[in-house]
Amino acid sequence: MIFKINGLTLSVGEREELLSARAASLLGLPVGAVTDLRVIRRSIDARRARPPHFVYLVTVRLPDGIPFSVDKTAAGLTVTEETDIPVESQTAPSAKYFPAPKQRPVVVGCGPAGLFASLTLAERGISVLLLERGKAVPDRLTDVRSFWDKGILNPESHVHFGEGGAGTFSDGKLTSRVKNPHTGRVKRIMADMGAPADILIDARPHIGTDRLREVVMNLRGRLREAGCEVRFGSQVTDFIIHRGRLTGVVVNDSEEIRTDRLILAIGQSADDTYRKLAENGVSLEPKPFAVGLRVEHPQEVINRLQYGRWAGHPDLPPADYFLTAKIKEMDRSVYSFCMCPGGRVIGCSAWPGGVITNGMSSFLRDSPYANSAVVVNVRIEDLGSEGPLAGLAFRRHWEEQAFLSGGGDYCAPVQRLTDFLAGKEGDPVVRTSFLPGVRQAELKGVLPPFVSAAMKSGFAEFERKMPGFITKEAVLFGVETRTSSPVRIIRDETVQSVTTTGLFPCGEGAGYSGGIISSALDGIRAAEQLVISLGSSCSGEHRG
Ligand SMILES: Cc1cc2nc3c(=O)[nH]c(=O)nc-3n(C[C@H](O)[C@H](O)[C@H](O)COP(=O)(O)OP(=O)(O)OC[C@H]3O[C@@H](n4cnc5c(N)ncnc54)[C@H](O)[C@@H]3O)c2cc1C
């Protein structure tokens, strides 16, 4: 017999070993009767009505025939009898039989979408050529450090470009609102590649930049073992398209590679590649996105606001938050995004002359700061043009304002939250986690006026929901622009470009995902569709 029990709780300080006894008592069994208990999901309930506590979904397996009686008076708990423990899919289900590709498929971009697309194809026996314009993790790390330490930007090797894509220097949060049967499999593969096993059960899983670098390098190893070729420093600079069919790509303006199937997983920061797609007549459209600032508090402030007197308890992780505000009179939404507890705010410039902020943390989330983006939705009509690339120009403009306002050396313009709200430059900011450095400024100058107005109302609403959020200790950084792609590469249900057969745009840059997990899932989807397209384009030999 297998039971699924949802809602078992542990107080702060209680050990997970107690779960078996709690489950036994719930089923009317003696302590010790439950020996086979599996944690499926673990979350923290830090709503202020009760002290913070851990909530579990578990399965319990009992020998058949054992007498039990479920305690129906136990509040907040559900017990269901299961026929079997669900097993996550181990391989990418896809068309079972398909002809071998005549030409080697090419995958462009070594972020989550490109890596998981390549892996899915490799599992089907299709060894791809994976092209990445940036560098492998160790060399990339050197360039990113040089940017953070000395403000020297390498436009081809930075926080957005290189092995692992944009998520390599991140918090490595693996939360996603997408419901997809492959989510568990993606996490399992990450755990096999070196991610902490807790990601398999935590409701808000997180890897940390340190462990994530290891994961992506191991994934590369797995791809090479499966016969894939991974080339760094290989930028796709042009697309060869003949009568609406992709026939190849040009790499680094010099080498022509023939292929009739290309998975394009370029992320959202390759403005030049978007332009090249537009020049080649590939159908693109502008897409709504969001811009704003990053806010940093001392972590102990957020812990105190979320955990109350339990703040600082060694069993509690650094607290996070998710806040939203609807500003009715402006018809805008303001929301916190990509929160990094125990992390740092980082300079993520992607082009010479622009300042972009984002957040990153290590696995331990042990920095004394908590940061989050606070952003406002941007509509297509805000962009000043309906051209497909209008959003790229829009965000560049504000990134340039942030660069100038920060002094023109990649320092971020900063201001205390209280001063931003009071509309004055205010007191100097003394300490932040930001790399490469900060300069005092008035941040309303680095934001579209509607964004800065909406943010002011948004912060007031945040304060109502989380009293103490507005404090002199909170610092704002400009400017947060890379929440999601401002461009969509239009594709059909076969995941191919509507104008170009054989071109499979996917991941964040195509406008169909945002975040590590959803981009990985979209890469898997593109790979599955590529496999299906092999079956539909010819009827030759079949293989399983
Ligand atoms: C600092 C930071 C922190 C983040 N934190 C989180 C987080 O905690 N959790 C989360 O879920 N998401 C986070 N994100 C977002 C997440 O990283 C992205 O959503 C995700 O990486 C998108 O995956 P992707 O594969 O679609 O694109 P990317 O990861 O952007 O990868 C695209 C790759 O394509 C390459 N490329 C581009 N153009 C070309 C070309 N012409 N030729 C060859 N190669 C090319 C790029 O160099 C890049 O490596 C963060 C992003 C940043 C920048």
The ligand as an ORCA input file, in Angstrom:
! r2SCAN-3c Opt
* xyz 0 1
  C      22.425     37.553    -13.888
  C      21.235     36.707    -14.242
  C      20.610     35.990    -13.240
  C      19.546     35.153    -13.554
  N      18.989     34.404    -12.564
  C      18.065     33.470    -12.867
  C      17.605     32.570    -11.890
  O      18.026     32.586    -10.729
  N      16.668     31.658    -12.261
  C      16.172     31.600    -13.528
  O      15.330     30.744    -13.804
  N      16.602     32.437    -14.477
  C      17.548     33.370    -14.177
  N      18.004     34.210    -15.154
  C      17.424     34.107    -16.505
  C      17.985     32.870    -17.214
  O      19.366     32.869    -17.129
  C      17.537     32.857    -18.654
  O      16.126     32.884    -18.694
  C      18.014     31.598    -19.378
  O      19.416     31.469    -19.294
  C      17.598     31.641    -20.847
  O      18.072     30.482    -21.460
  P      18.332     30.391    -23.021
  O      19.039     29.123    -23.237
  O      17.076     30.638    -23.741
  O      19.292     31.631    -23.359
  P      20.681     32.043    -22.733
  O      20.907     31.405    -21.428
  O      20.728     33.522    -22.804
  O      21.753     31.418    -23.745
  C      21.900     31.902    -25.043
  C      23.317     31.601    -25.509
  O      23.372     31.823    -26.921
  C      24.623     32.401    -27.250
  N      24.480     33.129    -28.516
  C      23.755     34.252    -28.754
  N      23.850     34.606    -30.035
  C      24.654     33.694    -30.643
  C      25.137     33.552    -31.967
  N      24.790     34.404    -32.939
  N      25.986     32.531    -32.244
  C      26.363     31.648    -31.258
  N      25.929     31.763    -29.978
  C      25.072     32.758    -29.678
  C      24.917     33.322    -26.079
  O      26.307     33.570    -25.990
  C      24.371     32.525    -24.902
  O      25.368     31.747    -24.280
  C      19.068     35.073    -14.881
  C      19.677     35.824    -15.888
  C      20.746     36.635    -15.581
  C      21.420     37.432    -16.664
*
